[in-house]
Amino acid sequence: MSKTNHNPTSPGLNLKLLLISLVSALVLVILGFFMLWQRYQILVDDRQTEMSSMIDVVAQNIDQSLKYSYSAALSLALQIDEKGEIDNFELIASQLVDNNPNIDAIQIVPDGVITKVYPSEENKDAINYNILEDATRNQEALEAIERKRMFSLDLSN
């Protein structure tokens, strides 16, 4: 039998080793980039899921706040007598404000003029304020009158 000697330093073997090394390196680089891209996609998806959850919680809080406010307004409206007056306004308003953390104050606003407010000491400057004559605030009030719906007035600005 004859043996063929392969020279480990032959140019063909070196080229094969170089080619195998380059292909292996290229495969590893591509695999690394693919893994990085997958990780990035997972992070983006996690962030979107987290933001979606936060938006859902905020939407639920806003909805709950609106329901509480509507309930308080309805409770106050049921206290109006046939003359358009509310007996025990301070007592009723204090109970509504104390039982609802979303309500800071309650106002009675016949014909656009604030006549009663609770808590009275902190909001006494609002008495006799005509919201219909204030161009910065009357748009919502006029729209509420037209639609016969409630609106919320923010006097803090």
Secondary structure, 3 states (H helix, E strand, C coil): CCCCCCCCCCHHHHHHHHHHHHHHHHHHHHHHHHHHHHHHHHHHHHHHHHHHHHHHHHHHHHHHHHHHHHHHHHHHHCCECCCCCECCHHHHHHHHHHHCCCCCCEEECHHHECCEEECCCCCHHHCCCEHHHCCCCHHHHHHHHHHCCCCCCCCCC
